Amino acid sequence: MVELIFWTSLFLVFYVYAGYPLAVAALGVVRGRRVRKSPLTPKVTVLIAAYNEEAVIAATVRNKLELDYPVELVEVLVISDGSSDLTDQIVTTFNDPRVRLLRQEPRAGKTSALNHAIPHATGEIIVFSDANSLYAPDALRSLIMNFADPEVGYVTGRMIYANPEGSTVGDGCTSYMKYENALRVFETSIGSVIGVDGGIDAIRKILYVPMKVDQLPDFVLPLQVVRQGFRVVYEPMALLREEALKEVGDEYRMRVRVSLRALWAVFDMRQLLFGQGGALFAWQLWSHKVLRYMCFLFLGAALLSNLLLLSAGLLYQVVFALQMLSYFGALATPIFEKAGLGFRLLAFARYFSLLNIACAHAFGKFLLGKKQVLWVPRSG
């Protein structure tokens, strides 16, 4: 029985992070679905939810106005979520009729802000930007080209995390996003991606479904689009660059928050787990999200069962040693950093551990019925 737990746990860890991506990639080769892209210029509304973003909001709004897209076909709506700094004043200084400020009072969170803004949007396509998101000049055109395909309802771009200071958590985050972006390429090739970033996304306005204030837009909106029979696809040419978080504590809190809200999103949209969006999408959702968020259980079971099997042979002793080496390496990474010894493998092990501990923390909160609607904006 202990051996069965051990091998099953190891298999599930392998499946979540390697087996599923390989299966999706292979399926894409066998039955790939292309996105029929072509130049398209519908009117676009960019929504920016902002809370106390005086340091970055001007650059972000200016960035959207200067994108390579017909000037008369872009409007920018900034929803100030009860900001108490100069965010509102800065937005109103733009002498441009395409820029509008909406104020949400009292503060109610990003999801509520988006719901509030949609009736005011005049664009056929709604683009979601974070308050610190700076797009590449051709990013908007790259996103919109995908809507030439009538089956596409939602498009997510490519977020690249820069790590100029070379922190370990930044290296880990950068590697993780490369992995996620590769997986999104594979998932697009078979139909729809599971989950998006939220800083460079677009949806057909007619498909927007108002959300509960505690729901995660980056996850619930794409699922709503799939439920309506449309595809959610990834566009790697639509680039957004952001600085990775440098401090472990900041990254950990962000991952707990995102994981908790994603768990509630899966629960709210659980019909999709049982075939409402098709059997293929249900398999993707189970594999990419549910099992991914449960991976801390598999890792714990593998370690504990391995400990009980140490007397069963050399193989179990070697695997246990490798597990312990990985975890101790993750813990000791700051010591190596201070000594000027940075190793990419250790950075990966540390970030992998951080992700799974954050998932365990979020799962505990989920079981206790806790939800998170408000938070302090992410900082680089």
C-alpha positions in Angstrom: 0.0 0.0 0.0 2.8 2.4 0.9 4.6 1.6 -2.4 1.3 2.3 -4.3 1.0 5.7 -2.7 4.7 6.5 -3.4 4.6 5.6 -7.1 1.1 7.1 -7.7 2.3 10.3 -6.1 5.5 10.5 -8.2 3.5 9.8 -11.3 1.0 12.5 -10.5 3.8 15.1 -10.0 5.3 14.0 -13.3 2.0 14.1 -15.0 1.1 17.6 -13.8 4.3 19.3 -14.8 5.5 17.2 -17.7 3.0 14.5 -18.8 0.1 16.9 -19.4 2.2 19.4 -21.5 3.6 16.5 -23.5 0.2 15.0 -24.1 -1.2 18.4 -25.2 1.7 19.0 -27.5 1.3 15.5 -29.1 -2.5 16.0 -29.5 -1.8 19.4 -31.2 0.3 17.6 -33.8 -2.4 15.0 -34.4 -5.5 17.2 -34.4 -4.3 20.8 -34.4 -6.7 23.7 -34.6 -5.4 26.8 -36.3 -6.5 30.4 -35.5 -7.6 32.1 -38.7 -5.9 35.5 -38.2 -6.1 38.5 -40.5 -5.7 42.3 -40.0 -8.7 43.8 -38.3 -9.4 47.2 -36.7 -12.6 47.2 -34.7 -13.1 49.9 -32.1 -11.3 49.0 -28.9 -11.8 50.0 -25.3 -8.9 49.6 -22.9 -10.0 49.1 -19.2 -7.5 49.9 -16.5 -8.5 49.3 -12.9 -6.4 51.4 -10.6 -5.9 51.8 -6.9 -3.4 54.4 -5.7 -1.3 54.1 -8.9 0.0 57.7 -9.1 3.6 56.4 -9.8 2.7 54.5 -13.0 -0.7 55.5 -14.3 0.4 58.3 -16.6 2.9 56.1 -18.4 0.4 53.4 -18.8 -2.3 55.6 -20.2 0.2 57.3 -22.5 1.4 53.9 -23.7 -2.1 52.8 -24.7 -2.7 56.1 -26.6 0.6 55.7 -28.6 0.0 52.1 -29.7 0.2 51.3 -33.4 -3.6 51.3 -34.0 -6.0 53.8 -35.6 -6.2 56.7 -33.2 -9.9 57.2 -33.5 -10.6 53.5 -32.7 -9.1 53.4 -29.2 -10.6 54.7 -26.0 -9.1 54.3 -22.5 -11.3 54.0 -19.4 -9.5 54.2 -16.1 -11.5 53.0 -13.1 -10.2 54.5 -9.9 -11.1 52.0 -7.2 -11.4 54.5 -4.3 -7.9 55.9 -4.9 -6.7 58.3 -2.2 -3.5 59.5 -3.9 -3.1 61.6 -7.1 -4.3 58.8 -9.5 -7.6 60.6 -10.4 -5.9 64.0 -10.9 -3.3 62.6 -13.2 -5.8 60.8 -15.4 -7.9 64.0 -15.7 -4.8 66.0 -16.9 -4.8 64.1 -20.2 -6.2 66.5 -22.8 -7.6 63.8 -24.9 -11.3 62.9 -25.4 -10.3 59.2 -25.7 -9.4 59.1 -22.0 -12.1 58.9 -19.4 -12.0 58.5 -15.7 -14.6 56.5 -13.8 -14.5 56.4 -10.0 -15.7 53.5 -7.9 -16.5 54.5 -4.3 -16.1 53.0 -1.9 -13.3 50.7 -2.9 -14.6 47.3 -4.0 -11.8 45.6 -5.9 -10.8 45.0 -9.5 -13.6 42.7 -10.5 -16.3 45.2 -9.3 -14.4 47.9 -11.2 -14.5 46.0 -14.5 -18.2 45.2 -14.1 -18.8 48.9 -13.4 -16.9 50.0 -16.5 -18.4 47.7 -19.2 -21.7 49.6 -19.7 -19.5 52.8 -20.3 -17.3 51.0 -22.9 -18.1 51.8 -26.6 -15.6 49.4 -28.1 -16.5 46.1 -29.8 -13.4 44.6 -28.2 -12.5 45.1 -24.5 -8.9 45.0 -23.6 -7.8 44.5 -20.0 -4.6 46.2 -18.8 -3.1 46.5 -15.4 -2.2 49.9 -14.1 1.6 49.2 -14.6 1.3 47.3 -18.0 3.3 48.8 -20.8 2.5 47.1 -24.2 4.9 46.7 -27.2 3.8 49.1 -30.0 2.2 46.4 -32.1 0.7 44.4 -29.2 -2.9 45.6 -29.8 -2.8 44.8 -33.5 -1.4 41.3 -32.7 -4.2 40.7 -30.2 -7.0 41.9 -32.4 -5.9 39.8 -35.5 -7.2 36.7 -33.7 -10.8 38.0 -33.6 -10.9 37.6 -37.4 -11.6 34.0 -36.5 -15.3 33.8 -35.5 -14.7 31.0 -33.1 -12.3 33.1 -31.0 -13.9 35.0 -28.1 -10.9 35.8 -25.9 -7.2 36.4 -26.5 -4.4 36.6 -24.1 -1.0 38.0 -24.9 2.5 37.1 -23.8 3.8 38.5 -20.5 7.5 38.6 -20.1 8.9 39.1 -16.6 12.2 41.0 -16.6 14.7 40.4 -13.8 17.3 43.2 -14.1 18.6 42.8 -10.5 19.0 39.0 -10.9 17.1 37.9 -7.8 16.4 34.3 -7.2 12.7 34.7 -7.0 12.9 36.8 -10.2 14.8 34.0 -12.0 12.2 31.5 -10.8 9.3 33.6 -11.9 10.9 34.2 -15.3 11.4 30.5 -15.8 7.9 29.7 -14.7 6.4 32.1 -17.2 8.4 30.7 -20.0 7.0 27.3 -19.1 3.5 28.6 -18.9 3.7 30.4 -22.2 5.0 27.3 -23.9 2.0 25.4 -22.5 -0.4 28.0 -23.8 1.0 27.5 -27.3 0.3 23.8 -27.0 -3.2 24.4 -25.5 -4.2 26.9 -28.2 -3.2 24.3 -30.8 -6.0 22.0 -29.5 -8.7 24.5 -28.7 -8.5 26.8 -25.7 -5.9 27.8 -23.0 -6.6 27.4 -19.3 -6.1 30.6 -17.4 -4.5 33.9 -18.5 -2.4 36.7 -17.0 -4.9 39.6 -17.0 -2.4 42.4 -18.0 -2.8 42.0 -21.7 -6.1 40.3 -22.6 -9.0 41.0 -24.9 -12.6 39.8 -25.1 -15.6 40.4 -27.4 -17.8 42.8 -25.5 -20.9 40.8 -26.3 -19.3 37.8 -24.4 -18.6 39.7 -21.2 -20.6 38.2 -18.3 -20.7 40.3 -15.1 -18.8 38.5 -12.3 -19.2 38.2 -8.5 -16.9 40.7 -6.8 -14.8 37.9 -5.3 -14.2 36.1 -8.6 -10.9 36.3 -10.4 -11.4 37.9 -13.9 -8.2 36.4 -15.3 -9.7 32.9 -14.8 -13.5 33.3 -14.6 -13.9 35.4 -17.8 -12.1 32.9 -20.1 -14.1 30.0 -18.6 -17.3 32.0 -19.2 -16.2 32.4 -22.9 -15.6 28.7 -23.2 -19.0 28.0 -21.7 -20.6 30.2 -24.4 -18.9 28.0 -27.0 -16.0 30.2 -28.0 -12.3 29.7 -27.9 -9.7 31.3 -25.6 -6.4 31.6 -27.5 -2.8 32.7 -26.8 -1.1 35.3 -29.0 2.7 35.2 -28.4 3.4 38.3 -30.5 1.3 40.6 -28.2 4.0 41.5 -25.8 3.9 42.9 -22.3 7.0 43.3 -20.2 6.9 43.7 -16.4 9.5 43.6 -13.7 9.4 40.4 -11.7 8.9 40.7 -7.9 12.3 40.7 -6.1 11.3 39.7 -2.6 10.2 36.2 -1.7 7.5 37.5 0.6 5.9 39.7 -2.1 5.8 36.8 -4.6 4.5 34.4 -2.0 1.6 36.7 -1.0 0.7 37.2 -4.6 0.7 33.5 -5.3 -1.5 32.7 -2.3 -3.9 35.4 -3.4 -4.0 34.2 -7.0 -4.3 30.5 -6.0 -7.1 31.2 -3.6 -9.2 33.2 -6.1 -8.5 30.5 -8.8 -9.7 27.8 -6.4 -12.9 29.6 -5.9 -13.2 30.2 -9.6 -12.9 26.5 -10.3 -15.5 25.9 -7.7 -17.9 28.5 -9.1 -17.4 27.1 -12.7 -17.3 23.4 -11.6 -19.8 22.4 -14.3 -16.9 22.7 -16.8 -15.1 20.0 -14.9 -17.9 17.6 -15.8 -18.1 18.3 -19.5 -20.2 21.5 -20.0 -17.4 22.9 -22.2 -16.7 19.5 -23.8 -14.7 16.5 -22.6 -11.4 17.8 -24.0 -11.7 21.1 -22.1 -12.7 19.2 -18.9 -9.5 17.1 -19.1 -7.5 20.3 -19.6 -9.1 22.0 -16.6 -8.6 19.0 -14.3 -5.0 18.6 -15.5 -3.8 22.2 -15.7 -5.6 23.7 -12.7 -7.1 21.2 -10.3 -4.2 18.8 -10.2 -1.7 21.6 -10.4 -3.2 23.3 -7.3 -3.3 19.9 -5.5 0.3 19.0 -6.3 1.5 19.9 -2.8 -0.5 16.9 -1.6 1.3 14.6 -4.1 4.7 16.0 -3.2 4.0 15.5 0.5 2.7 12.0 0.0 5.7 11.1 -2.1 8.1 12.4 0.6 6.4 10.7 3.5 5.8 7.3 1.8 9.4 7.4 0.5 10.6 7.9 4.1 8.7 4.7 5.1 10.2 2.8 2.3 13.9 3.6 3.0 14.6 0.0 4.1 13.0 -1.4 0.9 16.0 -0.9 -1.3 18.6 1.4 -2.9 16.2 2.9 -5.4 14.0 4.4 -2.6 17.1 5.7 -0.8 18.4 7.4 -3.9 15.0 9.0 -4.6 14.6 10.1 -1.0 18.1 11.7 -1.1 17.2 13.6 -4.3 14.0 14.9 -2.7 15.7 16.1 0.4 18.5 17.6 -1.6 16.0 19.6 -3.6 14.2 20.9 -0.6 17.3 21.7 1.4 18.7 23.4 -1.7 15.6 25.5 -1.9 15.9 26.5 1.7 19.6 27.3 1.4 19.4 29.4 -1.7 19.6 32.7 0.1 22.9 31.6 1.8 24.3 30.7 -1.6 23.1 34.1 -3.0 24.9 36.0 -0.2 28.1 34.1 -1.0 27.8 35.1 -4.6 26.9 31.5 -5.7 23.7 31.7 -7.8 22.6 28.5 -9.4 19.6 28.4 -11.9 18.7 24.9 -10.7 18.5 26.1 -7.1 16.4 29.1 -8.2 14.0 26.8 -9.9 13.8 24.5 -6.9 13.1 27.5 -4.6 10.4 28.9 -6.8 8.8 25.4 -7.3 8.7 25.0 -3.5 7.3 28.5 -3.1 4.5 27.8 -5.6 3.4 24.6 -3.9 3.6 26.0 -0.4 1.5 29.0 -1.6 -1.0 26.5 -3.1 -1.2 24.6 0.2 -1.8 27.9 2.1 -4.5 28.9 -0.4 -6.2 25.5 -0.2 -6.3 25.8 3.6 -8.0 29.2 3.3 -10.4 27.8 0.7 -11.4 25.0 3.0 -12.1 27.6 5.7 -14.3 29.5 3.3 -12.1 32.6 3.1 -12.1 34.9 0.1 -10.0 37.9 -0.9 -11.4 40.7 -2.9 -9.1 43.6 -2.1 -5.3 43.7 -2.0 -2.4 46.2 -2.3 -1.3 46.5 -6.0 1.7 44.4 -7.1 5.0 46.2 -7.1 8.3 45.3 -8.9 
